Amino acid sequence: MRTIATPRPLFTALCCLLLAACSGHAGSAGETTAEVVALPALIPAPASLQPAEGSFRFDGDTRLHAGDPAARRVAASFARMVQASNGIAPALADGGEGGVRFEIDPAVSPDAPEGYLLEVAAGGVRVAASDERGLFYGAVTLWQLLSPAAGDARTPALRIEDAPRFAWRGLMLDSARHFQSVDEIKQLLDAMARHKLNVFHWHLTDDQGWRIEIPKYPRLMDVAACRIPAGDAGRDPATGEPRPYCGYYTRAQIREIVAYAAQRHITVVPEFDMPGHVQAVVAAYPQYGSLGDTPPVSNEWGVHQYLFNVDEDTFAFIEDVLDEIMALFPSTYIHVGGDEAVKDQWEASPRVQARMRELGIADETALQSWFIKRVARYLEGKGRRLLGWDEILDGGLAPQATVMSWRGIEGGIAAARAGHDVVMAPVDRLYLDYLQTGSANEPPGRPSQVTLRDVYDFEPVPEVLDPARRRHILGLQANLWTEHLRTWDRMQHAYFPRVAALAETAWSPADRRNYADFLARLPAQLARYRAFGIAHAQTPFEVLGEAAPGGDAGKVQVALENPLGYAVRYTLDGSDPGADAPLYETPLQLPMPVEIRAAAFHGTERLGPVARLAYSASSLRVRTDEQLATCAESGRLLLRLEDDGPVDGERALFNVTIFRPCWRWPDAELGAASALKVRLGRIPYFFQLAHDEPNRRYAPAQTAHGELLVHAGGCDGEPIARHPLPAQPGEDGFVELEIPLAQPGRGDLCITPSGDTRPTMWVLDRVELLPR
């Protein structure tokens, strides 16, 4: 079990300084106190922090001083943050000494407009910057020094000189798949500002929905903004009638959000995805599609085949929409997607093929390049710049276009070498819809993990780039796709606390980043989240248990772990563990039945929920879908999916591989089992696989509704048991099957349904080995 390492030397020195009792260092001369000053837990870590003697006391009588309008705006923002976290409402004073002074000073970081100087002394605090942006970030740092204490706070004397490493410190939200309220987006913008992030990439259009009011094209709101969810979720339970999922942002709401972001020094970059991801548009205006048909707005996930055609009328539509978008969003960059544009419809369209011959374009990849270059020229003519996913590199790219590299960093490297600016956003490090831990309490998403450390350790500037090309790396961005995240609570779970790791990677100098020190500072950030009502993920702070039969009969061996490596304390007497509970160090050998209560701690602070881990002889014979492995060749598209009912409220979750549903129990004790009890659910098969469709595998069904196949020794061996599946699950959405077994010894137990069951699929909930 790893524990948190000691902070870096600079913070170690501060810790020694601050744990001593402070005297004679209050806001007024001669006042004394024995109060201990807390260690600064700043996220992101500043570029330079020099401790000094003494401390400053901040309380309800502390006054804020600001001269020009920019400084007064920053002072007001600071006052709101302090009031939310500390419950103190500092007032803005017209003059006087002491207190906190906010100043615009051209001499501070003249070459870094987001840089600032923060000086804390016994007699007062000075926050200074050459630009309002830097002054705002200095105010955020001062707020962090004072929080998460409630009420009065004492901060150590120090000097911070700070500026961000990267100009682009971004976060993306997908509002096309699932829709968020204006207030929820404002909450996200507030959190971004407190992490010193400065770009909000807003994904507003996709196959599943159109979210921007465009008055000239009313069917975008009437048709493209609504879909009928798959399965039971798309029907009213009372009437059986379709229950559409709808939503778009009015122009007034968009202006409100853009202005709100600007007040927090965040640029909103909109995305209008093209030439692919346009099924919702084609549903509303089929004349702009490639084949002339009228599809529904999609209620499926995955890679769709609908593309814009390349007629002049279609480009007139695209330019009209871009004009509306540019009127709403002042951002220099307009994101046009460009990803996952499967070319089948272009290949099949006589109109598109004729247009290619007219233009002298050889193939469909070159046609996409021509398409993107044309849009880029239009945007450049309006004083804007095109930004797109790394597929826009295929076939060549307009000189001023910027690449967002998502399929890894290779696209970013190629773009930088070709002289294009780059934002790094690789799927394996910065996609936040991937799960954070192996906990069964993770929400729906992609079970392949992007951990807190994956985000923190990502280095945006590849070493293979020549120094002259490294300047093209503008920064980095984390993306949240919401196919499986239908609630705001789930989105917050996905963002936080990984956004804190993103912030430090984006802001702090590379040599100031230290993961162990970051974990030592993270608990203070969690308290700030709570102060602002942010529902951060609990799973990284849980304790996970792994059990196996003990060496003696009737005993179990249990290994405990916190996913982040924080210390684990536990009890066996039914009480919740406190800071004085035993510290877990090695696996526990315990008689059954037993309940272990365990929690993660940082010092004396409990960080997350208390895990209640109960073990008995019968529980060791049970595995849930989260505990089971997959067949090796089917694991590439492992997803954590949600049931389609009930329409409202909590739904069951299932881990399933959609290319080949298969669940594997490694090294199962088959010789002691007389039968297998399997609990199955059924959900819609709502995926578009495009060119991956041939990779889908299943055994042919031998009965009307298929069978549940049980294999021993490997997923492709001969089945040792076969049980017919019913036409429908029970009223509760589940079915339980009991399958006799006659297999000696131990071995891998594999369970898979036969037949192509689309438009639904069977999913495993739990499996139990019944004793002889």
Stockholm file with secondary structure:
# STOCKHOLM 1.0

chainA/1-772         MRTIATPRPLFTALCCLLLAACSGHAGSAGETTAEVVALPALIPAPASLQPAEGSFRFDGDTRLHAGDPAARRVAASFARMVQASNGIAPALADGGEGGVRFEIDPAVSPDAPEGYLLEVAAGGVRVAASDERGLFYGAVTLWQLLSPAAGDARTPALRIEDAPRFAWRGLMLDSARHFQSVDEIKQLLDAMARHKLNVFHWHLTDDQGWRIEIPKYPRLMDVAACRIPAGDAGRDPATGEPRPYCGYYTRAQIREIVAYAAQRHITVVPEFDMPGHVQAVVAAYPQYGSLGDTPPVSNEWGVHQYLFNVDEDTFAFIEDVLDEIMALFPSTYIHVGGDEAVKDQWEASPRVQARMRELGIADETALQSWFIKRVARYLEGKGRRLLGWDEILDGGLAPQATVMSWRGIEGGIAAARAGHDVVMAPVDRLYLDYLQTGSANEPPGRPSQVTLRDVYDFEPVPEVLDPARRRHILGLQANLWTEHLRTWDRMQHAYFPRVAALAETAWSPADRRNYADFLARLPAQLARYRAFGIAHAQTPFEVLGEAAPGGDAGKVQVALENPLGYAVRYTLDGSDPGADAPLYETPLQLPMPVEIRAAAFHGTERLGPVARLAYSASSLRVRTDEQLATCAESGRLLLRLEDDGPVDGERALFNVTIFRPCWRWPDAELGAASALKVRLGRIPYFFQLAHDEPNRRYAPAQTAHGELLVHAGGCDGEPIARHPLPAQPGEDGFVELEIPLAQPGRGDLCITPSGDTRPTMWVLDRVELLPR
#=GR chainA/1-772 SS CCCCCCCCHHHHHHHHHHTSCCCSCSSSTTCCCCCCCCCCCCSSCCSEEEEEEEEEEECTTCEEEECSHHHHHHHHHHHHHHHHHHSCCCEEESSCSSSEEEEECTTSSTTCTTCEEEEEETTEEEEEESSHHHHHHHHHHHHHHHCSCCSSEEEEEEEEEECCSCSEEEEEEETTTSCCCHHHHHHHHHHHHHTTCCEEEEECEETTEECBCCTTCTHHHHTTTEECCSGGGGBCTTTCCBCCEECCBCHHHHHHHHHHHHHTTCEEEEEEEESSSCHHHHHHCGGGBSSCCCCCCCCCEECCCCCBCCCHHHHHHHHHHHHHHHHHCCCSEEEEECCCCCCHHHHHCHHHHHHHHHHTCCSHHHHHHHHHHHHHHHHHHTTCEEEEEGGGGTTCCCTTCEEEECSCSHHHHHHHHTTCCEEECCHHHHBTTEESSSCTTCCSBEEEECCHHHHHHCCSSCTTSCHHHHTTEEEEEEEECCTTCCSHHHHHHHHTTHHHHHHHHHHSCGGGCCHHHHHHHHHHHHHHHHHTTCCCCSGGGSCEEEEEECSSTTEEEEEEECTTCCEEEEESSSSCCCTTSCBCCSCEEEESSEEEEEEEEETTEECSCCEEEEECTTGGGEEETTTSBCCGGGGGGEEEEECSCSSSSCCCEEEEESSSCCEEEEEEECTTEEEEEEEEEEEECCEECGGGGGGCCCCCCSSTTCEEEEEESSTTSCEEEEEECCSSCCTTSEEEEEEECCCCSEEEEEEEECSCCTTEEEEEEEEEEEEC
#=GC SS_cons         CCCCCCCCHHHHHHHHHHTSCCCSCSSSTTCCCCCCCCCCCCSSCCSEEEEEEEEEEECTTCEEEECSHHHHHHHHHHHHHHHHHHSCCCEEESSCSSSEEEEECTTSSTTCTTCEEEEEETTEEEEEESSHHHHHHHHHHHHHHHCSCCSSEEEEEEEEEECCSCSEEEEEEETTTSCCCHHHHHHHHHHHHHTTCCEEEEECEETTEECBCCTTCTHHHHTTTEECCSGGGGBCTTTCCBCCEECCBCHHHHHHHHHHHHHTTCEEEEEEEESSSCHHHHHHCGGGBSSCCCCCCCCCEECCCCCBCCCHHHHHHHHHHHHHHHHHCCCSEEEEECCCCCCHHHHHCHHHHHHHHHHTCCSHHHHHHHHHHHHHHHHHHTTCEEEEEGGGGTTCCCTTCEEEECSCSHHHHHHHHTTCCEEECCHHHHBTTEESSSCTTCCSBEEEECCHHHHHHCCSSCTTSCHHHHTTEEEEEEEECCTTCCSHHHHHHHHTTHHHHHHHHHHSCGGGCCHHHHHHHHHHHHHHHHHTTCCCCSGGGSCEEEEEECSSTTEEEEEEECTTCCEEEEESSSSCCCTTSCBCCSCEEEESSEEEEEEEEETTEECSCCEEEEECTTGGGEEETTTSBCCGGGGGGEEEEECSCSSSSCCCEEEEESSSCCEEEEEEECTTEEEEEEEEEEEECCEECGGGGGGCCCCCCSSTTCEEEEEESSTTSCEEEEEECCSSCCTTSEEEEEEECCCCSEEEEEEEECSCCTTEEEEEEEEEEEEC
//
